[in-house]
Amino acid sequence: MQTREEIHPVATSDPVGGDGHAREGNEDPVLAALDEAEDRYREARHAWDSERFSLRGAREEAARARREQEQLREEVDRLRRDVEQQNERAERAKRRARQLADALKDIHRSLFEGNVYGLILRACATLTGATRGLYLTAWGEDNLQVRAAIDLAPYPQSPPSDFIRALCRRALRDNRAFVSNRPPDGEPLPAPPPAERFRNYLVAPAVLLSRFSGVVLLADKAQGEFDEEDVSEVLGVGDQAGVAVENRLLQDELLNSYFSVVGVLADAIEAKDPYTHGHCAMVARLGRRTAQRLGLDEAQTSVVCFGGLLHDVGKIGVSDGVLNKPGKLLPEEWDLMRSHVRIGRDLLSRVPVLNRVAEVVMHHHERVDGQGYPDSLSGEQIPLTARIIAVVDAYSAMTAKRSYKESMSDAEARAELLRCKGTHFDPAVVEAFLAALDEPAEEDPCPDSCGPLPSFYHPHELRHALQGIRPGGHTTVH
């Protein structure tokens, strides 16, 4: 019988190796299943991690694409805004250019009317959007005079307020334009009257013909605030207006030259026929008043006036014996006398600016019934300017003493005009002339009172007239 000490334990084999895996030939199914599960887990985890990293990259790529797309969209929007702003600026520039061109046309046309300051002010207001304004001329900082005003009572009749004077002094002192779009700060200004509490304003020195002229003040812009572009527009108007004034001076010189020509011709008429002394001036004066009664414009009224001055200029070509013959004229002598209208027309046609006056001279002896000379025109075939001179000339001739007749009284001459209405004379012209006779007498020297001829109202006609003048003072014949 063995004792306990003699019994040796049975040696056993470890089914699992030291690396934790089942040994070959001696695998535990449970452990093998766990190993497989672990391997599958590791593979799944690796695949999941790969997918997760791939998804994260996709998200980052998508986010980056979104950012780039947003940046591109912002760039496109910025470019679109830039293009719209450029288009808006271009449209505004074109609009202002059209407005400036229209305003300058008005300025050029206004030069003979004496309201150039008002048109310059309106041009500046139109271009800047100002709703109120003043144009002031200046001789030093203290000698200011309001020449034109827009919606600012009581100007231009009243002197400028202390507030306006202070603004002008600043522009004159600094010799530059300035803008205020908010209550003034810094330099204290006098308290403005209620009518001059502007929301904003622009003040600029006005320069014409490279010489200081005055100050333009614009206020209460309709939309927005005054800016540097507005300042440039105002200064540009001054430059262009200076050109208009320069043209006015040149036209004045040309006009004075034509007045001299007219004066010489008028003097020649009176030297040839002493009985016509004062007659031409009277016909010119009464013809102008009749034209105004009939509502003719300034250009046509000027033609009538000059036509009155020169209607007998053709008598230069008629012999003194015929002109001053005390008795009745022979048929041949009548033909010579009637030729004075064609001679006058031919003389005046040599001066391009007097072409329309030449038409009056040619037809002032026509009759509305067609029995006149030289072309037997009737009714409205006769230019209205010539019909007016026909009536005025007849009245003046009837009331004046001639070598061949005594003078009529005013009443007799009026009665004769009324008797010949509709046959010899245009009835409407007779009525207008008689009404003009009843107006108070006016003192206005001729020919200066006739005003500019049509060519001076219409630049294309003036150019045509100038082109007709050859070097040395000669003219072409039309």
FENNOR-V594101 format. One record per residue. N is the residue number from 1. SS is DSSP state (alpha for helix, beta for strand, coil for the rest). NEAR is the number of other C-alpha atoms within 8 Angstrom. D_LAST is the distance of its C-alpha to the last C-alpha in Angstrom with 1 decimal. Layout:
BEGIN
n=N ss=SS near=NEAR d_last=D_LAST
n=N ss=SS near=NEAR d_last=D_LAST
END
This chain:
BEGIN
n=1 ss=coil near=2 d_last=171.5
n=2 ss=coil near=5 d_last=168.4
n=3 ss=coil near=6 d_last=167.4
n=4 ss=alpha near=5 d_last=164.0
n=5 ss=alpha near=5 d_last=163.4
n=6 ss=alpha near=6 d_last=164.2
n=7 ss=coil near=7 d_last=161.5
n=8 ss=coil near=5 d_last=158.3
n=9 ss=coil near=4 d_last=154.9
n=10 ss=coil near=4 d_last=153.2
n=11 ss=coil near=4 d_last=150.2
n=12 ss=coil near=4 d_last=146.9
n=13 ss=coil near=4 d_last=143.6
n=14 ss=coil near=5 d_last=140.3
n=15 ss=coil near=9 d_last=138.0
n=16 ss=beta near=11 d_last=135.0
n=17 ss=coil near=9 d_last=134.2
n=18 ss=coil near=5 d_last=133.2
n=19 ss=coil near=5 d_last=129.5
n=20 ss=coil near=6 d_last=129.7
n=21 ss=coil near=10 d_last=129.3
n=22 ss=beta near=12 d_last=132.0
n=23 ss=beta near=9 d_last=134.0
n=24 ss=coil near=5 d_last=133.9
n=25 ss=coil near=4 d_last=136.8
n=26 ss=beta near=8 d_last=137.4
n=27 ss=coil near=11 d_last=134.2
n=28 ss=coil near=8 d_last=134.2
n=29 ss=alpha near=6 d_last=132.0
n=30 ss=alpha near=6 d_last=130.8
n=31 ss=alpha near=10 d_last=129.7
n=32 ss=alpha near=11 d_last=128.1
n=33 ss=alpha near=8 d_last=126.1
n=34 ss=alpha near=8 d_last=125.0
n=35 ss=alpha near=9 d_last=123.9
n=36 ss=alpha near=8 d_last=121.8
n=37 ss=alpha near=8 d_last=120.3
n=38 ss=alpha near=8 d_last=119.5
n=39 ss=alpha near=8 d_last=117.8
n=40 ss=alpha near=8 d_last=115.8
n=41 ss=alpha near=8 d_last=114.9
n=42 ss=alpha near=8 d_last=113.8
n=43 ss=alpha near=8 d_last=111.6
n=44 ss=alpha near=8 d_last=110.2
n=45 ss=alpha near=8 d_last=109.5
n=46 ss=alpha near=8 d_last=107.8
n=47 ss=alpha near=8 d_last=105.7
n=48 ss=alpha near=8 d_last=104.9
n=49 ss=alpha near=8 d_last=104.0
n=50 ss=alpha near=8 d_last=101.8
n=51 ss=alpha near=8 d_last=100.1
n=52 ss=alpha near=8 d_last=99.7
n=53 ss=alpha near=8 d_last=98.2
n=54 ss=alpha near=8 d_last=95.9
n=55 ss=alpha near=8 d_last=94.9
n=56 ss=alpha near=8 d_last=94.3
n=57 ss=alpha near=8 d_last=92.1
n=58 ss=alpha near=8 d_last=90.2
n=59 ss=alpha near=8 d_last=89.8
n=60 ss=alpha near=8 d_last=88.6
n=61 ss=alpha near=8 d_last=86.2
n=62 ss=alpha near=8 d_last=84.9
n=63 ss=alpha near=8 d_last=84.5
n=64 ss=alpha near=8 d_last=82.7
n=65 ss=alpha near=8 d_last=80.4
n=66 ss=alpha near=8 d_last=79.8
n=67 ss=alpha near=8 d_last=79.0
n=68 ss=alpha near=8 d_last=76.6
n=69 ss=alpha near=8 d_last=75.0
n=70 ss=alpha near=8 d_last=74.7
n=71 ss=alpha near=8 d_last=73.1
n=72 ss=alpha near=8 d_last=70.8
n=73 ss=alpha near=8 d_last=69.9
n=74 ss=alpha near=8 d_last=69.3
n=75 ss=alpha near=8 d_last=67.1
n=76 ss=alpha near=8 d_last=65.1
n=77 ss=alpha near=8 d_last=64.8
n=78 ss=alpha near=8 d_last=63.7
n=79 ss=alpha near=8 d_last=61.1
n=80 ss=alpha near=8 d_last=60.0
n=81 ss=alpha near=8 d_last=59.7
n=82 ss=alpha near=8 d_last=57.8
n=83 ss=alpha near=8 d_last=55.4
n=84 ss=alpha near=8 d_last=55.0
n=85 ss=alpha near=8 d_last=54.5
n=86 ss=alpha near=8 d_last=51.9
n=87 ss=alpha near=8 d_last=50.1
n=88 ss=alpha near=8 d_last=50.4
n=89 ss=alpha near=8 d_last=49.1
n=90 ss=alpha near=8 d_last=46.2
n=91 ss=alpha near=8 d_last=45.4
n=92 ss=alpha near=8 d_last=45.8
n=93 ss=alpha near=8 d_last=43.5
n=94 ss=alpha near=8 d_last=40.8
n=95 ss=alpha near=8 d_last=41.3
n=96 ss=alpha near=9 d_last=41.1
n=97 ss=alpha near=8 d_last=38.0
n=98 ss=alpha near=8 d_last=36.3
n=99 ss=alpha near=11 d_last=37.6
n=100 ss=alpha near=11 d_last=36.4
n=101 ss=alpha near=8 d_last=32.9
n=102 ss=alpha near=8 d_last=32.8
n=103 ss=alpha near=12 d_last=34.3
n=104 ss=alpha near=13 d_last=31.9
n=105 ss=alpha near=8 d_last=28.9
n=106 ss=alpha near=9 d_last=30.6
n=107 ss=alpha near=13 d_last=31.3
n=108 ss=alpha near=10 d_last=27.7
n=109 ss=alpha near=9 d_last=26.6
n=110 ss=alpha near=11 d_last=29.6
n=111 ss=alpha near=12 d_last=28.8
n=112 ss=alpha near=7 d_last=27.3
n=113 ss=alpha near=7 d_last=30.2
n=114 ss=coil near=6 d_last=32.9
n=115 ss=coil near=8 d_last=35.0
n=116 ss=alpha near=10 d_last=34.4
n=117 ss=alpha near=9 d_last=38.2
n=118 ss=alpha near=11 d_last=38.9
n=119 ss=alpha near=12 d_last=36.5
n=120 ss=alpha near=13 d_last=38.0
n=121 ss=alpha near=15 d_last=41.4
n=122 ss=alpha near=10 d_last=40.6
n=123 ss=alpha near=13 d_last=39.1
n=124 ss=alpha near=13 d_last=42.3
n=125 ss=alpha near=13 d_last=44.5
n=126 ss=alpha near=9 d_last=42.8
n=127 ss=alpha near=13 d_last=43.1
n=128 ss=alpha near=11 d_last=46.7
n=129 ss=coil near=9 d_last=48.0
n=130 ss=beta near=14 d_last=49.0
n=131 ss=beta near=12 d_last=49.5
n=132 ss=beta near=12 d_last=49.7
n=133 ss=beta near=15 d_last=48.3
n=134 ss=beta near=14 d_last=47.3
n=135 ss=beta near=15 d_last=44.7
n=136 ss=beta near=12 d_last=46.3
n=137 ss=beta near=11 d_last=44.9
n=138 ss=beta near=12 d_last=47.5
n=139 ss=beta near=8 d_last=48.4
n=140 ss=coil near=6 d_last=51.7
n=141 ss=coil near=10 d_last=54.0
n=142 ss=coil near=8 d_last=55.0
n=143 ss=beta near=7 d_last=51.8
n=144 ss=beta near=13 d_last=50.2
n=145 ss=beta near=9 d_last=47.9
n=146 ss=beta near=15 d_last=47.0
n=147 ss=beta near=11 d_last=43.3
n=148 ss=beta near=12 d_last=43.2
n=149 ss=beta near=15 d_last=45.9
n=150 ss=beta near=10 d_last=46.4
n=151 ss=coil near=7 d_last=49.6
n=152 ss=coil near=11 d_last=51.4
n=153 ss=coil near=7 d_last=52.6
n=154 ss=coil near=6 d_last=52.7
n=155 ss=coil near=11 d_last=49.8
n=156 ss=coil near=10 d_last=47.3
n=157 ss=coil near=6 d_last=48.8
n=158 ss=coil near=7 d_last=52.1
n=159 ss=coil near=9 d_last=52.8
n=160 ss=coil near=11 d_last=53.8
n=161 ss=coil near=8 d_last=57.4
n=162 ss=alpha near=8 d_last=59.8
n=163 ss=alpha near=12 d_last=59.5
n=164 ss=alpha near=9 d_last=55.7
n=165 ss=alpha near=11 d_last=56.1
n=166 ss=alpha near=10 d_last=58.6
n=167 ss=alpha near=9 d_last=56.3
n=168 ss=alpha near=11 d_last=53.4
n=169 ss=alpha near=10 d_last=55.8
n=170 ss=alpha near=9 d_last=56.9
n=171 ss=alpha near=15 d_last=53.3
n=172 ss=alpha near=11 d_last=52.6
n=173 ss=alpha near=7 d_last=55.9
n=174 ss=alpha near=6 d_last=55.7
n=175 ss=coil near=8 d_last=51.9
n=176 ss=coil near=8 d_last=51.8
n=177 ss=coil near=10 d_last=51.4
n=178 ss=beta near=9 d_last=54.6
n=179 ss=beta near=10 d_last=55.6
n=180 ss=beta near=10 d_last=58.6
n=181 ss=coil near=9 d_last=59.6
n=182 ss=coil near=6 d_last=63.1
n=183 ss=coil near=7 d_last=64.8
n=184 ss=coil near=8 d_last=64.2
n=185 ss=coil near=5 d_last=67.0
n=186 ss=coil near=4 d_last=67.8
n=187 ss=coil near=5 d_last=66.0
n=188 ss=coil near=6 d_last=67.0
n=189 ss=coil near=7 d_last=64.2
n=190 ss=coil near=7 d_last=64.5
n=191 ss=coil near=5 d_last=65.3
n=192 ss=coil near=11 d_last=62.0
n=193 ss=coil near=8 d_last=61.7
n=194 ss=alpha near=5 d_last=62.2
n=195 ss=alpha near=8 d_last=58.5
n=196 ss=alpha near=7 d_last=58.0
n=197 ss=coil near=7 d_last=60.7
n=198 ss=coil near=8 d_last=58.4
n=199 ss=coil near=9 d_last=59.6
n=200 ss=coil near=14 d_last=57.5
n=201 ss=beta near=14 d_last=54.7
n=202 ss=beta near=13 d_last=52.3
n=203 ss=beta near=14 d_last=51.4
n=204 ss=beta near=14 d_last=48.8
n=205 ss=beta near=14 d_last=47.3
n=206 ss=beta near=11 d_last=43.6
n=207 ss=beta near=12 d_last=41.6
n=208 ss=beta near=12 d_last=37.9
n=209 ss=coil near=9 d_last=36.2
n=210 ss=coil near=6 d_last=39.5
n=211 ss=beta near=6 d_last=41.1
n=212 ss=beta near=8 d_last=43.7
n=213 ss=beta near=10 d_last=42.5
n=214 ss=beta near=12 d_last=45.2
n=215 ss=beta near=15 d_last=47.1
n=216 ss=beta near=13 d_last=46.3
n=217 ss=beta near=11 d_last=49.4
n=218 ss=beta near=15 d_last=49.5
n=219 ss=beta near=13 d_last=52.6
n=220 ss=beta near=11 d_last=54.4
n=221 ss=beta near=14 d_last=52.8
n=222 ss=coil near=7 d_last=52.9
n=223 ss=coil near=5 d_last=54.5
n=224 ss=coil near=5 d_last=56.4
n=225 ss=coil near=7 d_last=56.3
n=226 ss=coil near=14 d_last=53.7
n=227 ss=coil near=7 d_last=53.6
n=228 ss=alpha near=6 d_last=52.1
n=229 ss=alpha near=6 d_last=49.2
n=230 ss=alpha near=10 d_last=48.3
n=231 ss=alpha near=13 d_last=48.5
n=232 ss=alpha near=8 d_last=46.0
n=233 ss=alpha near=11 d_last=43.6
n=234 ss=alpha near=12 d_last=43.8
n=235 ss=alpha near=10 d_last=43.2
n=236 ss=alpha near=8 d_last=40.3
n=237 ss=alpha near=13 d_last=38.6
n=238 ss=alpha near=12 d_last=39.1
n=239 ss=alpha near=11 d_last=37.4
n=240 ss=alpha near=9 d_last=34.4
n=241 ss=alpha near=12 d_last=34.1
n=242 ss=alpha near=12 d_last=34.2
n=243 ss=alpha near=9 d_last=31.0
n=244 ss=alpha near=12 d_last=29.5
n=245 ss=alpha near=12 d_last=30.7
n=246 ss=alpha near=9 d_last=29.5
n=247 ss=alpha near=8 d_last=26.0
n=248 ss=alpha near=11 d_last=26.5
n=249 ss=alpha near=8 d_last=27.4
n=250 ss=alpha near=8 d_last=24.3
n=251 ss=alpha near=9 d_last=22.1
n=252 ss=alpha near=8 d_last=24.2
n=253 ss=alpha near=8 d_last=23.5
n=254 ss=alpha near=8 d_last=19.7
n=255 ss=alpha near=9 d_last=20.1
n=256 ss=alpha near=8 d_last=22.3
n=257 ss=alpha near=8 d_last=19.9
n=258 ss=alpha near=8 d_last=17.3
n=259 ss=alpha near=10 d_last=20.4
n=260 ss=alpha near=8 d_last=21.2
n=261 ss=alpha near=8 d_last=17.9
n=262 ss=alpha near=10 d_last=18.5
n=263 ss=alpha near=9 d_last=22.1
n=264 ss=alpha near=8 d_last=21.4
n=265 ss=alpha near=10 d_last=19.3
n=266 ss=alpha near=12 d_last=22.0
n=267 ss=alpha near=8 d_last=24.7
n=268 ss=alpha near=10 d_last=23.0
n=269 ss=alpha near=13 d_last=23.3
n=270 ss=alpha near=11 d_last=26.9
n=271 ss=alpha near=7 d_last=27.7
n=272 ss=alpha near=9 d_last=26.5
n=273 ss=coil near=11 d_last=28.4
n=274 ss=alpha near=7 d_last=31.4
n=275 ss=alpha near=8 d_last=32.0
n=276 ss=alpha near=9 d_last=29.0
n=277 ss=coil near=8 d_last=30.6
n=278 ss=coil near=6 d_last=30.6
n=279 ss=alpha near=9 d_last=29.0
n=280 ss=alpha near=14 d_last=25.6
n=281 ss=alpha near=11 d_last=27.3
n=282 ss=alpha near=10 d_last=29.6
n=283 ss=alpha near=15 d_last=26.8
n=284 ss=alpha near=16 d_last=25.1
n=285 ss=alpha near=12 d_last=28.5
n=286 ss=alpha near=12 d_last=29.7
n=287 ss=alpha near=15 d_last=26.5
n=288 ss=alpha near=13 d_last=26.7
n=289 ss=alpha near=10 d_last=30.3
n=290 ss=alpha near=13 d_last=29.7
n=291 ss=alpha near=14 d_last=27.1
n=292 ss=alpha near=10 d_last=29.7
n=293 ss=alpha near=10 d_last=32.3
n=294 ss=coil near=8 d_last=30.2
n=295 ss=coil near=6 d_last=29.9
n=296 ss=coil near=9 d_last=26.2
n=297 ss=coil near=7 d_last=25.5
n=298 ss=alpha near=7 d_last=24.6
n=299 ss=alpha near=10 d_last=20.9
n=300 ss=alpha near=11 d_last=20.7
n=301 ss=alpha near=13 d_last=23.2
n=302 ss=alpha near=14 d_last=21.2
n=303 ss=alpha near=15 d_last=18.2
n=304 ss=alpha near=18 d_last=20.9
n=305 ss=alpha near=15 d_last=22.3
n=306 ss=alpha near=12 d_last=19.3
n=307 ss=alpha near=16 d_last=18.4
n=308 ss=alpha near=16 d_last=22.0
n=309 ss=alpha near=13 d_last=21.7
n=310 ss=alpha near=12 d_last=18.6
n=311 ss=coil near=13 d_last=19.2
n=312 ss=coil near=12 d_last=20.6
n=313 ss=alpha near=13 d_last=18.4
n=314 ss=alpha near=15 d_last=17.5
n=315 ss=alpha near=13 d_last=21.2
n=316 ss=alpha near=10 d_last=20.7
n=317 ss=alpha near=7 d_last=20.0
n=318 ss=coil near=12 d_last=23.2
n=319 ss=coil near=7 d_last=26.5
n=320 ss=alpha near=9 d_last=29.1
n=321 ss=alpha near=6 d_last=31.6
n=322 ss=alpha near=11 d_last=29.7
n=323 ss=alpha near=10 d_last=28.8
n=324 ss=coil near=9 d_last=32.4
n=325 ss=coil near=11 d_last=34.3
n=326 ss=coil near=7 d_last=37.3
n=327 ss=coil near=5 d_last=38.0
n=328 ss=coil near=6 d_last=36.4
n=329 ss=coil near=9 d_last=33.3
n=330 ss=coil near=6 d_last=33.5
n=331 ss=alpha near=6 d_last=31.4
n=332 ss=alpha near=7 d_last=29.4
n=333 ss=alpha near=9 d_last=29.0
n=334 ss=alpha near=9 d_last=27.8
n=335 ss=alpha near=8 d_last=25.0
n=336 ss=alpha near=10 d_last=24.0
n=337 ss=alpha near=11 d_last=24.3
n=338 ss=alpha near=9 d_last=22.3
n=339 ss=coil near=10 d_last=19.4
n=340 ss=alpha near=15 d_last=18.8
n=341 ss=alpha near=14 d_last=16.8
n=342 ss=alpha near=11 d_last=14.1
n=343 ss=alpha near=12 d_last=14.4
n=344 ss=alpha near=16 d_last=14.1
n=345 ss=alpha near=13 d_last=11.0
n=346 ss=alpha near=9 d_last=9.2
n=347 ss=alpha near=9 d_last=10.9
n=348 ss=alpha near=12 d_last=10.2
n=349 ss=alpha near=12 d_last=6.4
n=350 ss=coil near=10 d_last=7.0
n=351 ss=coil near=10 d_last=9.1
n=352 ss=alpha near=15 d_last=7.7
n=353 ss=alpha near=10 d_last=11.2
n=354 ss=alpha near=10 d_last=11.2
n=355 ss=alpha near=10 d_last=8.7
n=356 ss=alpha near=8 d_last=12.0
n=357 ss=alpha near=12 d_last=13.6
n=358 ss=alpha near=14 d_last=11.3
n=359 ss=alpha near=11 d_last=12.6
n=360 ss=alpha near=16 d_last=16.0
n=361 ss=alpha near=16 d_last=15.8
n=362 ss=alpha near=12 d_last=14.7
n=363 ss=alpha near=14 d_last=17.7
n=364 ss=coil near=11 d_last=20.4
n=365 ss=coil near=9 d_last=22.5
n=366 ss=coil near=17 d_last=22.7
n=367 ss=coil near=15 d_last=26.2
n=368 ss=coil near=16 d_last=27.6
n=369 ss=coil near=10 d_last=29.7
n=370 ss=coil near=10 d_last=26.8
n=371 ss=coil near=11 d_last=28.0
n=372 ss=coil near=12 d_last=25.1
n=373 ss=coil near=11 d_last=22.0
n=374 ss=coil near=11 d_last=19.5
n=375 ss=coil near=7 d_last=19.3
n=376 ss=coil near=10 d_last=22.9
n=377 ss=coil near=13 d_last=22.0
n=378 ss=coil near=12 d_last=25.2
n=379 ss=alpha near=10 d_last=26.5
n=380 ss=alpha near=7 d_last=24.4
n=381 ss=alpha near=6 d_last=21.6
n=382 ss=coil near=12 d_last=20.7
n=383 ss=coil near=10 d_last=19.2
n=384 ss=alpha near=7 d_last=22.2
n=385 ss=alpha near=12 d_last=20.5
n=386 ss=alpha near=15 d_last=20.1
n=387 ss=alpha near=14 d_last=23.7
n=388 ss=alpha near=13 d_last=25.0
n=389 ss=alpha near=15 d_last=23.6
n=390 ss=alpha near=12 d_last=24.9
n=391 ss=alpha near=13 d_last=28.4
n=392 ss=alpha near=12 d_last=28.4
n=393 ss=alpha near=10 d_last=27.0
n=394 ss=alpha near=8 d_last=29.7
n=395 ss=alpha near=11 d_last=32.5
n=396 ss=alpha near=11 d_last=31.5
n=397 ss=alpha near=9 d_last=31.4
n=398 ss=alpha near=10 d_last=34.7
n=399 ss=coil near=11 d_last=36.5
n=400 ss=coil near=9 d_last=35.4
n=401 ss=coil near=10 d_last=37.1
n=402 ss=beta near=8 d_last=35.1
n=403 ss=coil near=8 d_last=36.2
n=404 ss=coil near=9 d_last=36.7
n=405 ss=beta near=7 d_last=38.3
n=406 ss=coil near=7 d_last=40.3
n=407 ss=coil near=9 d_last=39.3
n=408 ss=coil near=9 d_last=40.2
n=409 ss=coil near=7 d_last=42.1
n=410 ss=alpha near=7 d_last=40.6
n=411 ss=alpha near=6 d_last=42.9
n=412 ss=alpha near=8 d_last=41.8
n=413 ss=alpha near=12 d_last=38.1
n=414 ss=alpha near=10 d_last=38.7
n=415 ss=alpha near=8 d_last=40.8
n=416 ss=alpha near=8 d_last=38.1
n=417 ss=alpha near=12 d_last=35.5
n=418 ss=alpha near=8 d_last=38.1
n=419 ss=alpha near=6 d_last=38.9
n=420 ss=coil near=9 d_last=35.3
n=421 ss=beta near=11 d_last=34.8
n=422 ss=coil near=9 d_last=33.7
n=423 ss=coil near=9 d_last=32.8
n=424 ss=coil near=10 d_last=30.5
n=425 ss=beta near=15 d_last=29.9
n=426 ss=coil near=12 d_last=29.7
n=427 ss=alpha near=8 d_last=33.3
n=428 ss=alpha near=6 d_last=32.6
n=429 ss=alpha near=13 d_last=30.2
n=430 ss=alpha near=13 d_last=32.9
n=431 ss=alpha near=8 d_last=35.5
n=432 ss=alpha near=11 d_last=33.5
n=433 ss=alpha near=15 d_last=32.7
n=434 ss=alpha near=9 d_last=36.4
n=435 ss=alpha near=8 d_last=37.5
n=436 ss=alpha near=11 d_last=35.2
n=437 ss=alpha near=8 d_last=36.7
n=438 ss=coil near=6 d_last=40.1
n=439 ss=coil near=6 d_last=39.3
n=440 ss=coil near=5 d_last=40.7
n=441 ss=coil near=4 d_last=38.5
n=442 ss=coil near=4 d_last=36.7
n=443 ss=coil near=4 d_last=35.9
n=444 ss=coil near=6 d_last=32.5
n=445 ss=coil near=6 d_last=30.6
n=446 ss=coil near=9 d_last=27.0
n=447 ss=coil near=13 d_last=24.3
n=448 ss=alpha near=7 d_last=25.9
n=449 ss=alpha near=7 d_last=27.3
n=450 ss=alpha near=13 d_last=23.9
n=451 ss=coil near=8 d_last=23.8
n=452 ss=coil near=11 d_last=21.0
n=453 ss=coil near=11 d_last=17.7
n=454 ss=alpha near=12 d_last=17.0
n=455 ss=alpha near=12 d_last=15.4
n=456 ss=alpha near=10 d_last=18.8
n=457 ss=alpha near=9 d_last=20.6
n=458 ss=coil near=8 d_last=18.8
n=459 ss=alpha near=8 d_last=18.9
n=460 ss=alpha near=7 d_last=16.4
n=461 ss=alpha near=10 d_last=13.7
n=462 ss=alpha near=11 d_last=15.0
n=463 ss=alpha near=8 d_last=14.9
n=464 ss=alpha near=9 d_last=11.2
n=465 ss=alpha near=11 d_last=10.7
n=466 ss=alpha near=8 d_last=13.3
n=467 ss=alpha near=7 d_last=11.9
n=468 ss=coil near=9 d_last=8.8
n=469 ss=beta near=10 d_last=11.6
n=470 ss=coil near=9 d_last=13.4
n=471 ss=coil near=5 d_last=17.1
n=472 ss=coil near=4 d_last=18.2
n=473 ss=coil near=6 d_last=15.9
n=474 ss=coil near=7 d_last=12.9
n=475 ss=beta near=10 d_last=9.4
n=476 ss=coil near=9 d_last=6.5
n=477 ss=coil near=7 d_last=3.8
n=478 ss=coil near=5 d_last=0.0
END
